[in-house]
Amino acid sequence: MEKEDLFKRKHYQPDIILLTVRWYLRYNLSFCDLVEMMEERGLPIAHTTIMRWVHQYGPELDERVRRHLKQTNDSWRVDKTYIKVKGQWIYFYRAVDSEGNTIDFYLRESRDTKAAKCFFKKALAAFHVSKPRVITVDKNLAYPVAIQQLKDEKKMPEGIQIRQIRYLNNIVKQDHRFIKKRVRSTLGFNSFQIATSILSGIEAMHMMKKGQLHQRVLPVQNEVKFIHKLFGMAS
């Protein structure tokens, strides 16, 4: 989408919109925190307005960032954590490579073979992801079954090694911490769709912070310039 389509009929300038979205996804801030911060700058913005911006532009940011990600390696570390949606804990599948680079993520209400298979299919379709040589998982029996089904369907290489070694997955468990810390300040999500939208934006910012882009986006001024360029706002 072009810039004029993305920001059409918005009452605020694109840079203000992207500023609030970036701050929310990057830092442990609530919508009310952002309202106060904008008021200090003479910009009265309702928290519901900022919320709608995050819901709209978070997934868009994730989609655009993915085009600039470096290739991951072929050693996958797969694990799941838990996210509260409408007061209920549901499953958030995540995978990183052996260097801690995010492969993909997937929110699901169940942890059965179908859910595991959908997650692997999503990860395999990602542009920046190398096909796995080895996949390290926990003791969940759904993973080997899902992987075998994908092999039978010729969607995953036959020679993949599956490892169920707990300590090897410490790297993905450590990576959960940033996501959990950021989600904790949101006090949960009101719907599955909202959770998916916000989490995709949080994950996109996390990948940028970890240095997964081809270009350097540190210090923060470079991050701002990069995001503006993604949305067609480069000076």
C-alpha angles and dihedrals in degrees: 000000000000122000094253091055095045095052100030115141093007115142093215134059117266093244091057091048093049091045093058092042093050093047093049095048095042105041137043094260131136124218088253090054090055092048090057093045091052091046088057086059093050094257114124105201124167116235090235089058092053089046091055090049091053092048091050103039101034094074090039090055091050092051093049096043092054091067089064101045123120118240115272121224126253099256108094126196111196128190140143133229132185132259125188115234120176089346094306128106113237132178125270111192116204136175133191132177124245090275093053097256114148113251099179146308136219133189115216137167093220138041100213131122093275091055093048091048092050090051093051091047091052092049094047091053094055113113096224097047125102117216108261125259092182132012120200114203139163126254095283104130091211093075099064091044093050092047092050091050090052090049090052089052090050091241095116129041116264096227098060114136116221116208125189098190113140101206093052088065094058089100093062092041089054089049090055089066097075092049093046092047092052094044092049092068091054090064090223133301131280097217142015092244093052091048091052093048096049095041092053090055093046090050091049091054090046091054090051091049091051091055098248094143124098089235128053114255099179131135101048093253088067090049090055092048091048094051091047089052091050089057095045096259101117113141 
